[in-house]
Amino acid sequence: MVTFNDGLADTAPPATAVVETDVLIVGSGPAGASAALFLSTLGVSNTMITKYRWTANTPRAHITNQRTMEIFRDLGIEEQVLADATPHHLIGDTVFCTAIAGEEIGRILTWGNHPARHADYELASPSLNCDIPQTYLEPILVRNATMRGTQTRFSTEYLGHAQDADGVDVRVLDRFSGSEYTIRAKYLIAPTVRARRSPPTSTCPTRGRWTSPDR
Ligand SMILES: Cc1cc2nc3c(=O)[nH]c(=O)nc-3n(C[C@H](O)[C@H](O)[C@H](O)COP(=O)(O)OP(=O)(O)OC[C@H]3O[C@@H](n4cnc5c(N)ncnc54)[C@H](O)[C@@H]3O)c2cc1C
């Protein structure tokens, strides 16, 4: 039976000063947002924080291989990705030229578009590779993760964490209000985190216990 979810439980204020989640994910890049989407698809409670107001502001990672597209298919988002991507058959020309509008020296067919290679790609998978820059992919991942249950917090910076036998206390800074708080999680996923070199500015009674990956 389908149960109507009015979202009230998801937005209820916490009963204590500590926010709790099963898995805390730091970062909404391809790694973090994929982790959030996987966990929410599997029904695992998770919270994703990211330092900035929105997702990537530069394209960066873009060529997306067949295995990744198969995973997107399993997650039910392959069509959304393809709708925003440059398709396989248009990503093949790697051009060598003197300038963007200058003389073309030569070009090679890449990413499986050369006729001698194309069949290998077609036979390897029902999903072909494509080109979707991070600026387009991240919103798809974040949107679907959040729709499926991820608590997503933008403008929220990881400051450090303290681990014990049962999990981690993660200190975070709400960069919108300037307030700090603790998230208690059973697991912490922090794929590509830039931690502060200097300690947090506001008063934290347990300062000094917090550790971060690159200190
Ligand atoms: C200039 C440039 C060009 C690139 N070009 C290519 C390319 O052509 N092809 C390619 O495949 N790859 C490219 N890359 C690499 C690609 O961008 C990375 O491999 C990819 O972004 C890694 O994904 P990620 O999710 O691990 O980390 P990121 O995408 O770096 O995401 C990190 C996330 O963590 C968040 N974060 C960081 N610190 C904190 C904190 N303290 N608190 C809270 N949140 C935090 C950030 O806001 C972000 O959401 C390029 C990278 C750069 C810099």
The ligand as an ORCA input file, in Angstrom:
! r2SCAN-3c Opt
* xyz 0 1
  C      40.235     23.013    -13.497
  C      39.789     21.572    -13.446
  C      39.515     20.918    -14.632
  C      39.118     19.589    -14.616
  N      38.851     18.970    -15.797
  C      38.448     17.683    -15.820
  C      38.139     17.010    -17.045
  O      38.252     17.579    -18.120
  N      37.735     15.721    -16.988
  C      37.604     15.066    -15.810
  O      37.215     13.906    -15.803
  N      37.885     15.670    -14.639
  C      38.318     16.942    -14.610
  N      38.624     17.534    -13.419
  C      38.575     16.721    -12.204
  C      37.172     16.604    -11.640
  O      36.649     17.902    -11.450
  C      37.251     15.813    -10.320
  O      37.796     14.536    -10.553
  C      35.874     15.659     -9.707
  O      35.254     16.912     -9.509
  C      35.983     14.951     -8.366
  O      34.689     14.800     -7.845
  P      34.443     14.853     -6.289
  O      32.980     14.712     -6.079
  O      35.361     13.875     -5.612
  O      34.972     16.298     -5.810
  P      34.507     17.764     -6.205
  O      33.804     17.811     -7.502
  O      35.731     18.619     -6.032
  O      33.474     18.130     -5.088
  C      33.871     18.447     -3.768
  C      32.626     18.880     -3.029
  O      32.972     19.026     -1.647
  C      32.529     20.287     -1.201
  N      33.441     20.682     -0.124
  C      34.780     20.809     -0.174
  N      35.263     21.161      1.037
  C      34.186     21.235      1.861
  C      34.000     21.553      3.241
  N      35.023     21.858      4.055
  N      32.740     21.529      3.741
  C      31.669     21.232      2.962
  N      31.787     20.924      1.661
  C      33.024     20.935      1.121
  C      32.528     21.196     -2.421
  O      31.648     22.256     -2.254
  C      32.065     20.209     -3.497
  O      30.656     20.113     -3.522
  C      39.012     18.885    -13.392
  C      39.285     19.548    -12.197
  C      39.668     20.870    -12.218
  C      39.971     21.572    -10.914
*
